[in-house]
Amino acid sequence: MAPEDCTRLAEVRAGVDALDRALVAMLATWFGYIRAAARIMPSREAVRDEARKAGVIAAAVAEAEAHGIPADVVGDIWERLVEGSIVYEFAEWHWIRG
């Protein structure tokens, strides 16, 4: 059900719960790409790329603005997501190389 069609709180909550599941499934794919990057990265130093991080966050903020949603909130979420991904990639990089 589309948000604008909701007339009861139960419908809103059901929609949010469904989106939570979909978002986690998408994050599983995101982290799959992070694992792939860890496998491909030639060195530990290549994992942290501040220019790439800034570009990813800026793109998410721009997308939020285009959708008319709070860009500052999206920026905060992406900051945490990207930084957490870097930490995860470091761990995976070390695990792969034993």
C-alpha positions in Angstrom: 0.0 0.0 0.0 1.3 3.4 -0.9 1.8 5.8 2.1 -0.7 8.3 0.7 -3.3 5.5 0.7 -2.9 4.6 4.4 -5.8 5.6 6.6 -4.9 3.6 9.7 -1.8 3.4 11.8 -1.7 -0.3 11.4 -1.3 0.2 7.6 1.5 2.6 8.1 3.3 0.2 10.5 2.8 -2.7 8.1 4.3 -0.6 5.3 7.3 0.5 7.4 7.9 -3.2 8.6 7.9 -4.3 4.9 10.3 -1.6 4.0 12.6 -2.6 6.9 12.8 -6.1 5.5 13.5 -4.8 2.0 16.1 -2.4 3.3 18.0 -5.1 5.2 17.9 -7.3 2.1 19.4 -4.4 0.1 22.0 -3.9 2.7 22.9 -7.6 2.5 23.6 -7.0 -1.2 25.6 -3.8 -0.3 27.8 -5.7 2.1 28.2 -8.4 -0.6 29.8 -5.7 -2.7 31.9 -4.7 0.2 33.1 -8.3 0.6 33.9 -8.3 -3.1 35.9 -5.1 -2.8 37.9 -6.6 0.1 38.7 -9.6 -2.1 39.8 -7.4 -5.0 41.6 -4.6 -3.1 45.4 -4.9 -3.7 46.4 -3.5 -0.3 45.0 -2.5 3.0 45.7 1.1 2.3 43.4 1.0 -0.7 40.4 0.2 1.5 40.0 3.7 2.9 39.3 6.1 0.1 38.2 9.5 1.5 37.4 10.9 -1.9 35.2 8.0 -2.8 33.5 8.2 0.6 32.7 11.9 0.1 31.4 11.2 -3.3 29.1 8.4 -2.2 27.7 10.6 0.6 27.2 13.6 -1.6 25.4 11.5 -4.2 23.0 10.2 -1.5 22.4 13.7 -0.2 21.6 14.9 -3.7 19.3 12.0 -4.3 17.5 12.8 -1.0 17.1 16.4 -2.1 15.7 15.3 -5.4 13.1 13.2 -3.5 12.3 16.0 -1.2 13.3 14.1 2.0 15.6 15.4 4.7 19.1 15.5 3.1 20.8 16.1 6.4 19.3 12.9 7.8 20.3 10.9 4.7 23.8 12.4 4.9 24.1 11.2 8.5 22.8 7.7 7.6 25.2 7.4 4.7 28.1 8.6 6.8 27.5 5.8 9.3 26.8 3.3 6.5 29.9 4.1 4.6 32.1 4.3 7.7 30.7 1.0 8.9 31.3 -0.5 5.5 35.0 0.6 5.6 35.4 -1.1 9.0 33.7 -4.2 7.6 35.9 -4.2 4.5 39.1 -3.9 6.7 37.9 -7.0 8.7 37.1 -8.9 5.5 40.4 -7.9 3.9 42.3 -9.3 6.8 40.2 -12.4 7.0 40.7 -13.2 3.3 44.4 -12.8 3.6 44.6 -14.9 6.8 
